[in-house]
């Protein structure tokens, strides 16, 4: 429960009453817990993971990504994942990769 209140003063400046509201924040607290749990999994998984926006700009990477790729988080933030191209795969490979990403939101 979230309680908020403000004092209401009388004509002589004395406290007349308190005007307030109580809000049930149960769902907000559950959502915060789910976000914390998700962040913990992201940070501790052994799979390298990165998060991009819809334009493909890297917003975040996890520690496993740094270990696997050798890139630090700061080196890749704001960049496009194409910096990971190995030069060993043809255009068809990347076309399929992006097709899967757009369809499911992930690639492995």
PDB file as gemmi writes it, atoms N, CA and C in Angstrom:
CRYST1    1.000    1.000    1.000  90.00  90.00  90.00 P 1                      
ATOM      1  N   UNK A   1       0.851  -1.167   0.000  1.00  0.00           N  
ATOM      2  CA  UNK A   1       0.000   0.000   0.000  1.00  0.00           C  
ATOM      3  C   UNK A   1       0.895   1.229   0.000  1.00  0.00           C  
ATOM      4  N   UNK A   2       0.558   2.168  -0.825  1.00  0.00           N  
ATOM      5  CA  UNK A   2       1.258   3.449  -0.870  1.00  0.00           C  
ATOM      6  C   UNK A   2       0.330   4.490  -0.294  1.00  0.00           C  
ATOM      7  N   UNK A   3       0.804   5.214   0.701  1.00  0.00           N  
ATOM      8  CA  UNK A   3       0.003   6.262   1.329  1.00  0.00           C  
ATOM      9  C   UNK A   3       0.677   7.602   1.078  1.00  0.00           C  
ATOM     10  N   UNK A   4      -0.127   8.543   0.631  1.00  0.00           N  
ATOM     11  CA  UNK A   4       0.370   9.903   0.409  1.00  0.00           C  
ATOM     12  C   UNK A   4      -0.577  10.852   1.123  1.00  0.00           C  
ATOM     13  N   UNK A   5      -0.015  11.862   1.736  1.00  0.00           N  
ATOM     14  CA  UNK A   5      -0.848  12.833   2.425  1.00  0.00           C  
ATOM     15  C   UNK A   5      -0.191  14.198   2.468  1.00  0.00           C  
ATOM     16  N   UNK A   6      -1.036  15.212   2.567  1.00  0.00           N  
ATOM     17  CA  UNK A   6      -0.545  16.587   2.699  1.00  0.00           C  
ATOM     18  C   UNK A   6      -1.320  17.246   3.839  1.00  0.00           C  
ATOM     19  N   UNK A   7      -0.623  18.045   4.617  1.00  0.00           N  
ATOM     20  CA  UNK A   7      -1.322  18.736   5.699  1.00  0.00           C  
ATOM     21  C   UNK A   7      -2.199  19.861   5.149  1.00  0.00           C  
ATOM     22  N   UNK A   8      -3.332  20.042   5.755  1.00  0.00           N  
ATOM     23  CA  UNK A   8      -4.220  21.157   5.428  1.00  0.00           C  
ATOM     24  C   UNK A   8      -4.236  22.056   6.651  1.00  0.00           C  
ATOM     25  N   UNK A   9      -3.829  23.296   6.445  1.00  0.00           N  
ATOM     26  CA  UNK A   9      -3.708  24.227   7.558  1.00  0.00           C  
ATOM     27  C   UNK A   9      -4.973  25.063   7.703  1.00  0.00           C  
ATOM     28  N   UNK A  10      -5.280  25.405   8.938  1.00  0.00           N  
ATOM     29  CA  UNK A  10      -6.425  26.261   9.228  1.00  0.00           C  
ATOM     30  C   UNK A  10      -6.067  27.724   9.005  1.00  0.00           C  
ATOM     31  N   UNK A  11      -7.000  28.597   9.291  1.00  0.00           N  
ATOM     32  CA  UNK A  11      -6.809  30.031   9.044  1.00  0.00           C  
ATOM     33  C   UNK A  11      -5.711  30.628   9.915  1.00  0.00           C  
ATOM     34  N   UNK A  12      -5.395  30.018  11.045  1.00  0.00           N  
ATOM     35  CA  UNK A  12      -4.345  30.503  11.943  1.00  0.00           C  
ATOM     36  C   UNK A  12      -3.012  29.778  11.709  1.00  0.00           C  
ATOM     37  N   UNK A  13      -2.946  28.964  10.664  1.00  0.00           N  
ATOM     38  CA  UNK A  13      -1.725  28.232  10.356  1.00  0.00           C  
ATOM     39  C   UNK A  13      -1.596  26.921  11.098  1.00  0.00           C  
ATOM     40  N   UNK A  14      -2.615  26.563  11.858  1.00  0.00           N  
ATOM     41  CA  UNK A  14      -2.583  25.312  12.607  1.00  0.00           C  
ATOM     42  C   UNK A  14      -2.992  24.154  11.704  1.00  0.00           C  
ATOM     43  N   UNK A  15      -2.537  22.975  12.058  1.00  0.00           N  
ATOM     44  CA  UNK A  15      -2.907  21.777  11.308  1.00  0.00           C  
ATOM     45  C   UNK A  15      -4.395  21.521  11.506  1.00  0.00           C  
ATOM     46  N   UNK A  16      -5.122  21.552  10.416  1.00  0.00           N  
ATOM     47  CA  UNK A  16      -6.563  21.346  10.470  1.00  0.00           C  
ATOM     48  C   UNK A  16      -6.901  19.879  10.228  1.00  0.00           C  
ATOM     49  N   UNK A  17      -6.261  19.320   9.226  1.00  0.00           N  
ATOM     50  CA  UNK A  17      -6.481  17.915   8.885  1.00  0.00           C  
ATOM     51  C   UNK A  17      -5.380  17.479   7.909  1.00  0.00           C  
ATOM     52  N   UNK A  18      -5.390  16.222   7.605  1.00  0.00           N  
ATOM     53  CA  UNK A  18      -4.469  15.691   6.597  1.00  0.00           C  
ATOM     54  C   UNK A  18      -5.317  15.108   5.488  1.00  0.00           C  
ATOM     55  N   UNK A  19      -5.027  15.549   4.285  1.00  0.00           N  
ATOM     56  CA  UNK A  19      -5.727  15.060   3.101  1.00  0.00           C  
ATOM     57  C   UNK A  19      -4.841  14.008   2.468  1.00  0.00           C  
ATOM     58  N   UNK A  20      -5.380  12.816   2.234  1.00  0.00           N  
ATOM     59  CA  UNK A  20      -4.520  11.760   1.723  1.00  0.00           C  
ATOM     60  C   UNK A  20      -5.246  10.758   0.872  1.00  0.00           C  
ATOM     61  N   UNK A  21      -4.422   9.873   0.329  1.00  0.00           N  
ATOM     62  CA  UNK A  21      -4.924   8.814  -0.517  1.00  0.00           C  
ATOM     63  C   UNK A  21      -4.080   7.563  -0.270  1.00  0.00           C  
ATOM     64  N   UNK A  22      -4.723   6.411  -0.376  1.00  0.00           N  
ATOM     65  CA  UNK A  22      -4.038   5.124  -0.274  1.00  0.00           C  
ATOM     66  C   UNK A  22      -4.203   4.403  -1.601  1.00  0.00           C  
ATOM     67  N   UNK A  23      -3.096   3.863  -2.119  1.00  0.00           N  
ATOM     68  CA  UNK A  23      -3.117   3.185  -3.414  1.00  0.00           C  
ATOM     69  C   UNK A  23      -2.561   1.780  -3.248  1.00  0.00           C  
ATOM     70  N   UNK A  24      -3.274   0.807  -3.791  1.00  0.00           N  
ATOM     71  CA  UNK A  24      -2.810  -0.583  -3.781  1.00  0.00           C  
ATOM     72  C   UNK A  24      -1.740  -0.736  -4.866  1.00  0.00           C  
ATOM     73  N   UNK A  25      -0.512  -1.019  -4.469  1.00  0.00           N  
ATOM     74  CA  UNK A  25       0.597  -1.148  -5.424  1.00  0.00           C  
ATOM     75  C   UNK A  25       1.099  -2.593  -5.521  1.00  0.00           C  
ATOM     76  N   UNK A  26       0.222  -3.534  -5.211  1.00  0.00           N  
ATOM     77  CA  UNK A  26       0.592  -4.944  -5.257  1.00  0.00           C  
ATOM     78  C   UNK A  26       1.115  -5.344  -6.628  1.00  0.00           C  
ATOM     79  N   UNK A  27       0.392  -4.986  -7.690  1.00  0.00           N  
ATOM     80  CA  UNK A  27       0.815  -5.361  -9.041  1.00  0.00           C  
ATOM     81  C   UNK A  27       2.142  -4.692  -9.412  1.00  0.00           C  
ATOM     82  N   UNK A  28       2.328  -3.447  -9.009  1.00  0.00           N  
ATOM     83  CA  UNK A  28       3.596  -2.761  -9.287  1.00  0.00           C  
ATOM     84  C   UNK A  28       4.752  -3.484  -8.611  1.00  0.00           C  
ATOM     85  N   UNK A  29       4.560  -3.912  -7.379  1.00  0.00           N  
ATOM     86  CA  UNK A  29       5.611  -4.625  -6.654  1.00  0.00           C  
ATOM     87  C   UNK A  29       5.906  -5.978  -7.300  1.00  0.00           C  
ATOM     88  N   UNK A  30       4.869  -6.661  -7.783  1.00  0.00           N  
ATOM     89  CA  UNK A  30       5.082  -7.938  -8.485  1.00  0.00           C  
ATOM     90  C   UNK A  30       5.877  -7.711  -9.769  1.00  0.00           C  
ATOM     91  N   UNK A  31       5.538  -6.659 -10.501  1.00  0.00           N  
ATOM     92  CA  UNK A  31       6.262  -6.342 -11.742  1.00  0.00           C  
ATOM     93  C   UNK A  31       7.718  -5.999 -11.447  1.00  0.00           C  
ATOM     94  N   UNK A  32       7.958  -5.251 -10.377  1.00  0.00           N  
ATOM     95  CA  UNK A  32       9.335  -4.915  -9.993  1.00  0.00           C  
ATOM     96  C   UNK A  32      10.131  -6.174  -9.663  1.00  0.00           C  
ATOM     97  N   UNK A  33       9.505  -7.112  -8.969  1.00  0.00           N  
ATOM     98  CA  UNK A  33      10.171  -8.373  -8.632  1.00  0.00           C  
ATOM     99  C   UNK A  33      10.506  -9.157  -9.892  1.00  0.00           C  
ATOM    100  N   UNK A  34       9.572  -9.216 -10.847  1.00  0.00           N  
ATOM    101  CA  UNK A  34       9.829  -9.927 -12.111  1.00  0.00           C  
ATOM    102  C   UNK A  34      10.986  -9.264 -12.867  1.00  0.00           C  
ATOM    103  N   UNK A  35      11.038  -7.948 -12.865  1.00  0.00           N  
ATOM    104  CA  UNK A  35      12.147  -7.245 -13.532  1.00  0.00           C  
ATOM    105  C   UNK A  35      13.482  -7.562 -12.857  1.00  0.00           C  
ATOM    106  N   UNK A  36      13.492  -7.591 -11.528  1.00  0.00           N  
ATOM    107  CA  UNK A  36      14.718  -7.938 -10.804  1.00  0.00           C  
ATOM    108  C   UNK A  36      15.163  -9.358 -11.139  1.00  0.00           C  
ATOM    109  N   UNK A  37      14.213 -10.281 -11.186  1.00  0.00           N  
ATOM    110  CA  UNK A  37      14.545 -11.666 -11.506  1.00  0.00           C  
ATOM    111  C   UNK A  37      15.091 -11.777 -12.929  1.00  0.00           C  
ATOM    112  N   UNK A  38      14.466 -11.089 -13.864  1.00  0.00           N  
ATOM    113  CA  UNK A  38      14.926 -11.101 -15.255  1.00  0.00           C  
ATOM    114  C   UNK A  38      16.326 -10.523 -15.363  1.00  0.00           C  
ATOM    115  N   UNK A  39      16.584  -9.440 -14.667  1.00  0.00           N  
ATOM    116  CA  UNK A  39      17.913  -8.823 -14.692  1.00  0.00           C  
ATOM    117  C   UNK A  39      18.962  -9.768 -14.107  1.00  0.00           C  
ATOM    118  N   UNK A  40      18.600 -10.506 -13.077  1.00  0.00           N  
ATOM    119  CA  UNK A  40      19.523 -11.469 -12.469  1.00  0.00           C  
ATOM    120  C   UNK A  40      19.866 -12.586 -13.446  1.00  0.00           C  
ATOM    121  N   UNK A  41      18.859 -13.104 -14.142  1.00  0.00           N  
ATOM    122  CA  UNK A  41      19.101 -14.147 -15.137  1.00  0.00           C  
ATOM    123  C   UNK A  41      19.985 -13.606 -16.256  1.00  0.00           C  
ATOM    124  N   UNK A  42      19.680 -12.423 -16.770  1.00  0.00           N  
ATOM    125  CA  UNK A  42      20.459 -11.803 -17.835  1.00  0.00           C  
ATOM    126  C   UNK A  42      21.921 -11.656 -17.423  1.00  0.00           C  
ATOM    127  N   UNK A  43      22.149 -11.216 -16.206  1.00  0.00           N  
ATOM    128  CA  UNK A  43      23.514 -10.968 -15.732  1.00  0.00           C  
ATOM    129  C   UNK A  43      24.286 -12.255 -15.444  1.00  0.00           C  
ATOM    130  N   UNK A  44      23.586 -13.335 -15.108  1.00  0.00           N  
ATOM    131  CA  UNK A  44      24.275 -14.533 -14.635  1.00  0.00           C  
ATOM    132  C   UNK A  44      24.231 -15.731 -15.565  1.00  0.00           C  
ATOM    133  N   UNK A  45      23.541 -15.644 -16.679  1.00  0.00           N  
ATOM    134  CA  UNK A  45      23.499 -16.774 -17.593  1.00  0.00           C  
ATOM    135  C   UNK A  45      24.860 -16.951 -18.269  1.00  0.00           C  
ATOM    136  N   UNK A  46      25.175 -18.178 -18.669  1.00  0.00           N  
ATOM    137  CA  UNK A  46      26.439 -18.416 -19.363  1.00  0.00           C  
ATOM    138  C   UNK A  46      26.325 -18.163 -20.857  1.00  0.00           C  
ATOM    139  N   UNK A  47      25.100 -17.918 -21.325  1.00  0.00           N  
ATOM    140  CA  UNK A  47      24.874 -17.594 -22.732  1.00  0.00           C  
ATOM    141  C   UNK A  47      25.135 -16.109 -22.948  1.00  0.00           C  
ATOM    142  N   UNK A  48      25.888 -15.804 -23.985  1.00  0.00           N  
ATOM    143  CA  UNK A  48      26.087 -14.401 -24.327  1.00  0.00           C  
ATOM    144  C   UNK A  48      24.789 -13.818 -24.850  1.00  0.00           C  
ATOM    145  N   UNK A  49      24.395 -12.683 -24.335  1.00  0.00           N  
ATOM    146  CA  UNK A  49      23.132 -12.074 -24.754  1.00  0.00           C  
ATOM    147  C   UNK A  49      23.328 -10.584 -24.966  1.00  0.00           C  
ATOM    148  N   UNK A  50      22.592 -10.076 -25.957  1.00  0.00           N  
ATOM    149  CA  UNK A  50      22.583  -8.638 -26.172  1.00  0.00           C  
ATOM    150  C   UNK A  50      21.165  -8.193 -26.429  1.00  0.00           C  
ATOM    151  N   UNK A  51      20.893  -6.947 -26.114  1.00  0.00           N  
ATOM    152  CA  UNK A  51      19.573  -6.360 -26.311  1.00  0.00           C  
ATOM    153  C   UNK A  51      19.744  -5.198 -27.275  1.00  0.00           C  
ATOM    154  N   UNK A  52      18.884  -5.153 -28.298  1.00  0.00           N  
ATOM    155  CA  UNK A  52      18.915  -4.049 -29.247  1.00  0.00           C  
ATOM    156  C   UNK A  52      17.558  -3.360 -29.285  1.00  0.00           C  
ATOM    157  N   UNK A  53      17.553  -2.149 -29.839  1.00  0.00           N  
ATOM    158  CA  UNK A  53      16.281  -1.507 -30.132  1.00  0.00           C  
ATOM    159  C   UNK A  53      15.809  -1.975 -31.503  1.00  0.00           C  
ATOM    160  N   UNK A  54      14.710  -1.454 -31.983  1.00  0.00           N  
ATOM    161  CA  UNK A  54      14.151  -1.914 -33.261  1.00  0.00           C  
ATOM    162  C   UNK A  54      15.034  -1.570 -34.452  1.00  0.00           C  
ATOM    163  N   UNK A  55      15.916  -0.594 -34.298  1.00  0.00           N  
ATOM    164  CA  UNK A  55      16.833  -0.242 -35.383  1.00  0.00           C  
ATOM    165  C   UNK A  55      18.106  -1.078 -35.356  1.00  0.00           C  
ATOM    166  N   UNK A  56      18.251  -1.944 -34.361  1.00  0.00           N  
ATOM    167  CA  UNK A  56      19.429  -2.799 -34.272  1.00  0.00           C  
ATOM    168  C   UNK A  56      20.578  -2.190 -33.490  1.00  0.00           C  
ATOM    169  N   UNK A  57      20.337  -1.122 -32.773  1.00  0.00           N  
ATOM    170  CA  UNK A  57      21.377  -0.502 -31.950  1.00  0.00           C  
ATOM    171  C   UNK A  57      21.478  -1.253 -30.628  1.00  0.00           C  
ATOM    172  N   UNK A  58      22.693  -1.640 -30.252  1.00  0.00           N  
ATOM    173  CA  UNK A  58      22.895  -2.404 -29.014  1.00  0.00           C  
ATOM    174  C   UNK A  58      22.648  -1.500 -27.806  1.00  0.00           C  
ATOM    175  N   UNK A  59      21.719  -1.947 -26.947  1.00  0.00           N  
ATOM    176  CA  UNK A  59      21.374  -1.210 -25.735  1.00  0.00           C  
ATOM    177  C   UNK A  59      22.060  -1.774 -24.502  1.00  0.00           C  
ATOM    178  N   UNK A  60      22.309  -3.080 -24.508  1.00  0.00           N  
ATOM    179  CA  UNK A  60      22.962  -3.704 -23.353  1.00  0.00           C  
ATOM    180  C   UNK A  60      23.482  -5.078 -23.746  1.00  0.00           C  
ATOM    181  N   UNK A  61      24.488  -5.539 -23.033  1.00  0.00           N  
ATOM    182  CA  UNK A  61      25.020  -6.893 -23.183  1.00  0.00           C  
ATOM    183  C   UNK A  61      25.273  -7.445 -21.791  1.00  0.00           C  
ATOM    184  N   UNK A  62      25.314  -8.763 -21.692  1.00  0.00           N  
ATOM    185  CA  UNK A  62      25.581  -9.360 -20.386  1.00  0.00           C  
ATOM    186  C   UNK A  62      27.067  -9.718 -20.266  1.00  0.00           C  
ATOM    187  N   UNK A  63      27.517 -10.046 -19.047  1.00  0.00           N  
ATOM    188  CA  UNK A  63      28.928 -10.407 -18.851  1.00  0.00           C  
ATOM    189  C   UNK A  63      29.389 -11.578 -19.715  1.00  0.00           C  
ATOM    190  N   UNK A  64      28.523 -12.555 -19.951  1.00  0.00           N  
ATOM    191  CA  UNK A  64      28.909 -13.698 -20.791  1.00  0.00           C  
ATOM    192  C   UNK A  64      29.213 -13.233 -22.212  1.00  0.00           C  
ATOM    193  N   UNK A  65      28.473 -12.267 -22.718  1.00  0.00           N  
ATOM    194  CA  UNK A  65      28.746 -11.706 -24.040  1.00  0.00           C  
ATOM    195  C   UNK A  65      30.174 -11.152 -24.078  1.00  0.00           C  
ATOM    196  N   UNK A  66      30.553 -10.427 -23.038  1.00  0.00           N  
ATOM    197  CA  UNK A  66      31.909  -9.859 -22.974  1.00  0.00           C  
ATOM    198  C   UNK A  66      32.960 -10.961 -22.983  1.00  0.00           C  
ATOM    199  N   UNK A  67      32.730 -12.007 -22.206  1.00  0.00           N  
ATOM    200  CA  UNK A  67      33.681 -13.117 -22.130  1.00  0.00           C  
ATOM    201  C   UNK A  67      33.803 -13.838 -23.466  1.00  0.00           C  
ATOM    202  N   UNK A  68      32.666 -14.114 -24.098  1.00  0.00           N  
ATOM    203  CA  UNK A  68      32.649 -14.876 -25.342  1.00  0.00           C  
ATOM    204  C   UNK A  68      33.240 -14.088 -26.506  1.00  0.00           C  
ATOM    205  N   UNK A  69      32.866 -12.805 -26.609  1.00  0.00           N  
ATOM    206  CA  UNK A  69      33.277 -12.009 -27.777  1.00  0.00           C  
ATOM    207  C   UNK A  69      34.588 -11.264 -27.582  1.00  0.00           C  
ATOM    208  N   UNK A  70      34.940 -10.989 -26.343  1.00  0.00           N  
ATOM    209  CA  UNK A  70      36.122 -10.175 -26.084  1.00  0.00           C  
ATOM    210  C   UNK A  70      35.839  -8.680 -26.123  1.00  0.00           C  
ATOM    211  N   UNK A  71      34.639  -8.303 -26.506  1.00  0.00           N  
ATOM    212  CA  UNK A  71      34.243  -6.892 -26.501  1.00  0.00           C  
ATOM    213  C   UNK A  71      33.723  -6.518 -25.114  1.00  0.00           C  
ATOM    214  N   UNK A  72      34.063  -5.330 -24.656  1.00  0.00           N  
ATOM    215  CA  UNK A  72      33.484  -4.849 -23.406  1.00  0.00           C  
ATOM    216  C   UNK A  72      32.126  -4.228 -23.700  1.00  0.00           C  
ATOM    217  N   UNK A  73      31.339  -4.126 -22.670  1.00  0.00           N  
ATOM    218  CA  UNK A  73      30.006  -3.514 -22.794  1.00  0.00           C  
ATOM    219  C   UNK A  73      30.116  -2.113 -23.384  1.00  0.00           C  
ATOM    220  N   UNK A  74      31.037  -1.331 -22.864  1.00  0.00           N  
ATOM    221  CA  UNK A  74      31.178   0.050 -23.339  1.00  0.00           C  
ATOM    222  C   UNK A  74      31.600   0.133 -24.801  1.00  0.00           C  
ATOM    223  N   UNK A  75      32.346  -0.854 -25.276  1.00  0.00           N  
ATOM    224  CA  UNK A  75      32.769  -0.864 -26.682  1.00  0.00           C  
ATOM    225  C   UNK A  75      31.610  -1.076 -27.648  1.00  0.00           C  
ATOM    226  N   UNK A  76      30.581  -1.798 -27.219  1.00  0.00           N  
ATOM    227  CA  UNK A  76      29.509  -2.148 -28.152  1.00  0.00           C  
ATOM    228  C   UNK A  76      28.226  -1.343 -27.977  1.00  0.00           C  
ATOM    229  N   UNK A  77      28.048  -0.690 -26.842  1.00  0.00           N  
ATOM    230  CA  UNK A  77      26.832   0.097 -26.651  1.00  0.00           C  
ATOM    231  C   UNK A  77      26.709   1.137 -27.752  1.00  0.00           C  
ATOM    232  N   UNK A  78      25.515   1.217 -28.331  1.00  0.00           N  
ATOM    233  CA  UNK A  78      25.269   2.179 -29.404  1.00  0.00           C  
ATOM    234  C   UNK A  78      25.678   1.692 -30.787  1.00  0.00           C  
ATOM    235  N   UNK A  79      26.302   0.526 -30.849  1.00  0.00           N  
ATOM    236  CA  UNK A  79      26.743  -0.017 -32.131  1.00  0.00           C  
ATOM    237  C   UNK A  79      25.729  -1.045 -32.652  1.00  0.00           C  
ATOM    238  N   UNK A  80      25.949  -1.505 -33.868  1.00  0.00           N  
ATOM    239  CA  UNK A  80      25.090  -2.511 -34.487  1.00  0.00           C  
ATOM    240  C   UNK A  80      25.735  -3.884 -34.316  1.00  0.00           C  
ATOM    241  N   UNK A  81      24.942  -4.940 -34.115  1.00  0.00           N  
ATOM    242  CA  UNK A  81      25.503  -6.285 -33.952  1.00  0.00           C  
ATOM    243  C   UNK A  81      26.329  -6.765 -35.138  1.00  0.00           C  
ATOM    244  N   UNK A  82      26.246  -6.095 -36.281  1.00  0.00           N  
ATOM    245  CA  UNK A  82      27.041  -6.543 -37.437  1.00  0.00           C  
ATOM    246  C   UNK A  82      28.542  -6.480 -37.138  1.00  0.00           C  
ATOM    247  N   UNK A  83      28.928  -5.768 -36.086  1.00  0.00           N  
ATOM    248  CA  UNK A  83      30.350  -5.751 -35.727  1.00  0.00           C  
ATOM    249  C   UNK A  83      30.847  -7.133 -35.341  1.00  0.00           C  
ATOM    250  N   UNK A  84      29.915  -8.058 -35.112  1.00  0.00           N  
ATOM    251  CA  UNK A  84      30.286  -9.431 -34.751  1.00  0.00           C  
ATOM    252  C   UNK A  84      30.471 -10.342 -35.962  1.00  0.00           C  
ATOM    253  N   UNK A  85      30.269  -9.829 -37.164  1.00  0.00           N  
ATOM    254  CA  UNK A  85      30.420 -10.663 -38.356  1.00  0.00           C  
ATOM    255  C   UNK A  85      31.825 -11.251 -38.421  1.00  0.00           C  
ATOM    256  N   UNK A  86      31.867 -12.534 -38.671  1.00  0.00           N  
ATOM    257  CA  UNK A  86      33.144 -13.248 -38.686  1.00  0.00           C  
ATOM    258  C   UNK A  86      33.820 -13.222 -40.045  1.00  0.00           C  
ATOM    259  N   UNK A  87      33.047 -12.952 -41.095  1.00  0.00           N  
ATOM    260  CA  UNK A  87      33.589 -13.052 -42.443  1.00  0.00           C  
ATOM    261  C   UNK A  87      33.534 -14.474 -42.979  1.00  0.00           C  
ATOM    262  N   UNK A  88      33.036 -15.402 -42.182  1.00  0.00           N  
ATOM    263  CA  UNK A  88      32.974 -16.816 -42.576  1.00  0.00           C  
ATOM    264  C   UNK A  88      31.593 -17.233 -43.086  1.00  0.00           C  
ATOM    265  N   UNK A  89      30.606 -16.362 -42.934  1.00  0.00           N  
ATOM    266  CA  UNK A  89      29.243 -16.708 -43.323  1.00  0.00           C  
ATOM    267  C   UNK A  89      28.811 -15.866 -44.513  1.00  0.00           C  
ATOM    268  N   UNK A  90      27.995 -16.470 -45.372  1.00  0.00           N  
ATOM    269  CA  UNK A  90      27.511 -15.745 -46.544  1.00  0.00           C  
ATOM    270  C   UNK A  90      26.242 -14.957 -46.213  1.00  0.00           C  
ATOM    271  N   UNK A  91      25.756 -14.208 -47.205  1.00  0.00           N  
ATOM    272  CA  UNK A  91      24.566 -13.375 -47.017  1.00  0.00           C  
ATOM    273  C   UNK A  91      23.348 -14.212 -46.632  1.00  0.00           C  
ATOM    274  N   UNK A  92      23.248 -15.435 -47.168  1.00  0.00           N  
ATOM    275  CA  UNK A  92      22.120 -16.304 -46.850  1.00  0.00           C  
ATOM    276  C   UNK A  92      22.028 -16.616 -45.367  1.00  0.00           C  
ATOM    277  N   UNK A  93      23.185 -16.828 -44.743  1.00  0.00           N  
ATOM    278  CA  UNK A  93      23.225 -17.097 -43.309  1.00  0.00           C  
ATOM    279  C   UNK A  93      22.617 -15.935 -42.536  1.00  0.00           C  
ATOM    280  N   UNK A  94      23.049 -14.713 -42.871  1.00  0.00           N  
ATOM    281  CA  UNK A  94      22.556 -13.533 -42.155  1.00  0.00           C  
ATOM    282  C   UNK A  94      21.097 -13.243 -42.475  1.00  0.00           C  
ATOM    283  N   UNK A  95      20.673 -13.551 -43.696  1.00  0.00           N  
ATOM    284  CA  UNK A  95      19.270 -13.383 -44.055  1.00  0.00           C  
ATOM    285  C   UNK A  95      18.401 -14.289 -43.168  1.00  0.00           C  
ATOM    286  N   UNK A  96      18.814 -15.543 -42.990  1.00  0.00           N  
ATOM    287  CA  UNK A  96      18.084 -16.479 -42.137  1.00  0.00           C  
ATOM    288  C   UNK A  96      18.125 -16.050 -40.674  1.00  0.00           C  
ATOM    289  N   UNK A  97      19.281 -15.573 -40.238  1.00  0.00           N  
ATOM    290  CA  UNK A  97      19.431 -15.098 -38.868  1.00  0.00           C  
ATOM    291  C   UNK A  97      18.417 -13.996 -38.595  1.00  0.00           C  
ATOM    292  N   UNK A  98      18.366 -12.985 -39.459  1.00  0.00           N  
ATOM    293  CA  UNK A  98      17.458 -11.854 -39.258  1.00  0.00           C  
ATOM    294  C   UNK A  98      16.003 -12.263 -39.437  1.00  0.00           C  
ATOM    295  N   UNK A  99      15.739 -13.185 -40.313  1.00  0.00           N  
ATOM    296  CA  UNK A  99      14.376 -13.682 -40.492  1.00  0.00           C  
ATOM    297  C   UNK A  99      13.883 -14.305 -39.184  1.00  0.00           C  
ATOM    298  N   UNK A 100      14.729 -15.127 -38.576  1.00  0.00           N  
ATOM    299  CA  UNK A 100      14.387 -15.739 -37.292  1.00  0.00           C  
ATOM    300  C   UNK A 100      14.231 -14.720 -36.181  1.00  0.00           C  
ATOM    301  N   UNK A 101      15.128 -13.740 -36.150  1.00  0.00           N  
ATOM    302  CA  UNK A 101      15.035 -12.694 -35.137  1.00  0.00           C  
ATOM    303  C   UNK A 101      13.727 -11.925 -35.251  1.00  0.00           C  
ATOM    304  N   UNK A 102      13.387 -11.555 -36.461  1.00  0.00           N  
ATOM    305  CA  UNK A 102      12.163 -10.786 -36.656  1.00  0.00           C  
ATOM    306  C   UNK A 102      10.915 -11.600 -36.340  1.00  0.00           C  
ATOM    307  N   UNK A 103      10.992 -12.907 -36.574  1.00  0.00           N  
ATOM    308  CA  UNK A 103       9.832 -13.770 -36.321  1.00  0.00           C  
ATOM    309  C   UNK A 103       9.675 -14.091 -34.835  1.00  0.00           C  
ATOM    310  N   UNK A 104      10.781 -14.417 -34.177  1.00  0.00           N  
ATOM    311  CA  UNK A 104      10.683 -14.898 -32.776  1.00  0.00           C  
ATOM    312  C   UNK A 104      11.248 -13.934 -31.744  1.00  0.00           C  
ATOM    313  N   UNK A 105      12.027 -12.945 -32.183  1.00  0.00           N  
ATOM    314  CA  UNK A 105      12.620 -12.018 -31.222  1.00  0.00           C  
ATOM    315  C   UNK A 105      13.926 -12.489 -30.623  1.00  0.00           C  
ATOM    316  N   UNK A 106      14.431 -13.634 -31.112  1.00  0.00           N  
ATOM    317  CA  UNK A 106      15.706 -14.148 -30.594  1.00  0.00           C  
ATOM    318  C   UNK A 106      16.355 -15.038 -31.644  1.00  0.00           C  
ATOM    319  N   UNK A 107      17.639 -15.294 -31.426  1.00  0.00           N  
ATOM    320  CA  UNK A 107      18.408 -16.170 -32.301  1.00  0.00           C  
ATOM    321  C   UNK A 107      19.418 -16.897 -31.460  1.00  0.00           C  
ATOM    322  N   UNK A 108      19.677 -18.141 -31.784  1.00  0.00           N  
ATOM    323  CA  UNK A 108      20.642 -18.939 -31.038  1.00  0.00           C  
ATOM    324  C   UNK A 108      21.541 -19.658 -32.027  1.00  0.00           C  
TER     325      UNK A 108                                                      
END                                                                             
